[in-house]
Amino acid sequence: MVIAPRGARRVQQILAGKGMDHITFLLAASASGTSIAPMLIFKGKQFRNTWMHQDHLPGLLVGRSDNGWINADVLLEWLKKFISLIGPDRPVLLYTDGHITREDIRVIDLCSSNGITLFRLPSHATHLLQPLDLTVMGLFKRVLRRELDTWNCENPGASMTRSIVTKLVTSTLHV
């Protein structure tokens, strides 16, 4: 698959394999610099253990949705893990993007009952305002792109499986 705008003179990236679906990354970090393992959201009807590489990052969460995008059910799964990891100190302020799933009453109730205040940044402005997009995520994306490019060069014509994606995410986060 080639990813480039129609009519582009320069191709940005070629992905190995065929049929690679959309993957969503859900990451969180605190102002103190601590973080929790991310969640990867793959397209699928049900979770399969084969999606996880044997050397995956401890604590890595893998979710699934019909299209590989975040939805309220997946966000609730991540929030429950988040709540179990942040310790007892409350209140907690959680900055999020403006995605519609943050308005789900179950999400709001879970956060409220656990002393978490959701602060939604304006929709379609994350590239300007979202703290992680401006710092940690920018570096993560650059390093992951380099890992993907290296894998593609070392495995010409091979299909990139979900297990390989979890492995590459793990190696990216260990850099």
Summary of the structure (lengths in Angstrom):
residues: 175
radius of gyration: 17.2
end to end distance: 27.3
largest distance: 53.6
contacts: 449
relative contact order: 0.17
helix: 39%
strand: 17%
